[in-house]
Amino acid sequence: MKRGRLLVSVGILFSLVLLIAAFNPEAGYRWLIGKSSNGNVANDIPTAVLAGLAFRDTGAQAEAEQVLAWIKSKQDVSGCFPSGSCRVKDTALAHWFLQAFNEDTAKSDAWLRSSLSSTLTSGNWYLQVATMSNGTCKVSYEKASQQKSVNVPVDAGRFPLCSGSTFFDVNTCLESGLLSSVPVLDLDVDCSSLGSAVIAIVFQSGNTFYLFDEASTGQAKITLNNGCFGRTAKASCDFDASLYAAWALSEAGSSLSITPWVEANHQPSRVVDNALLLVVTQKQGYLDKLKSLQKSDGSFGSVYDTALAVYALKKAGNTEQYQKGVDWLKSQQRSDGSWDGKELETSSVLFAAFTDTQLPVDTTVPSPGSNDFEDEVCGNYLCEPSEDPVSCPQDCSSSTDQCNYDGVCDAFLGESSLSCDDCSFVPEPAVDDTPLALCGNELVDSGEVCDGADDVACPGLCNADCTCAEESSSWGWLITLLIILLIAVAVYYWYTHMKKKPAVASSQKPSFGVPSSAQSRGAGVPQVELRDNKPVRTKVEDELDKALEEAKKLFGKK
């Protein structure tokens, strides 16, 4: 039984190793590039943002720039995204993307700030002043473009004008209904008359208190982020829109924050909630909860949830759970390079876990005056039918002052087929002047894969005709080994569980007890004859060992 369980475990582990070994991040990027059209990835801004950031981080700068151009083309005149159908989630993510590429974000920032909704339905804001002195704190703020100031008496940390509590309710004690109409309130608190004092701002949601700001100087400028986002501007609070907006604004380094409302309304059992709040706040509680949501196989449920969880764990510096999640994502890649065959899932996985993959980039530049151009390639200084001044300005520049008319296409001087007749040529048929390959000269010539000792392409496997001997596919022997292991497990299981064991006649059963008659006669204990107890091997066991030996031979083969 133990042997059977061991073989089953080996088979499962081996299957996982096969899946991880097949992982190819470059194939994922190639699949995603193939699914994008001039920067348009799935015609969806959140998907395009994740894809564009992954492209940028992995060195596919041309593809990243195309995504940037497409996203910019979707901006509404008011600053939101997408044009004509503005949504908070799309705008916040596009705002982050523009900031990442050092683009102007003033309009998108202004639109987001104007789209905030005020809310006090989730909790209350309190001012606290820790001091043993008596005196007054001056609280200044702006409302409806008017500057206001209120002197707040403090008695050893208590507020006499606010029920004598140590919690000063900003919405009732400072001004009734103040926060009901102001989603973001900047307070200037001056408690210098108290001498030594610590000023703090606290948000309460149910029985939970969140400390958002603290100063020990006796003076503090505090911002109360009392807002939330709906799906569209000024709409009712929507958690999904607010969560992603909080994430994007945090990544963009914005001073605008809706974290208090998101924290007060998140669901502790949801992976995405904990992952994005961990990124935004870096609080240990969200890290601990996220780790507890990881499954035994390393995943966090879906591919998308696992990708965001892995990203959050990486940002938090966690390594063990992060690596388990990465290994699971590797095992989920499809043969075409994608994850789930979807652009959003593939973009999120590549962005979250595999931006350290550097895609090979063709950096070949034609030498000055040469006609050695490739067809349909942006950057070869020839404006081809599929290119235009927008998609490929270096090839299709309309400038007419970049030609010296010397009969040579000087690409390094900025000459192109649109700006200079020197570059308007018809390529002549290529003449193959490559020397004929000479097999047997111990040197790999054109057309040869290997030649004798020059066998870098296939060490020790070079044929006499300068081709590589066909090596048995690594996948072939791996799959064969797996099949043999599974057959061995099945045979062993059948033998130990299904085959009916022959009955033993009662007269043949050994008896080790002392007969009662012998005891009554005072006879001694009968002597038991010792025999060789080595078990007799069956044919099935011999066949099982042969199968295992074959597996070992295959495993040692490459």
ABEGO torsion letter per residue (X at the ends): XAAAAAAAAAAAAAAAAAAAAABBAAAAAAAAAAABBGGBBGGBAAAAAAAAAAAAAAGBAAAAAAAAAAAAAABBAAGBOBBGBBBAAAAAAAAAAAAAAGBBAAAAAAAAAAABBBBAAAEBBBBBBBBABBEBBBBBBBBGGBBBBBBBBBBGGBBAABGGBABBBAAAAABBGAAAABABBBBBBBAAAAEBBBBBBBBBBEABBBBABBBAAGBBBBBBBABBBBABBGBBBBAAAAAAAAAAAAAAGBABBAAAAAAAABBAABAAAAAAAAAAAGBAAAAAAAAAABBAAGBAEBAAAAAAAAAAAAAAGBAAAAAAAAAAAAAABBAAGBBGGBAAAAAAAAAAAAAABBBBBBABBBBBGBABBBBGBBGAGBBBAABBAAABAAAABABAAABAGAGBBBAAAGBBAAABAAABBBBBBBBBABBBBBBGAGBBBBGBABBEABAAABBGABBAAGBBBBBBBAAAAAAAAAAAAAAAAAAAAAAAAABBBBBBBAAABBBABBBAAAAAAGBBBBBBBBBBABBBBBAAAAAAAAAAAAAAAAAABX
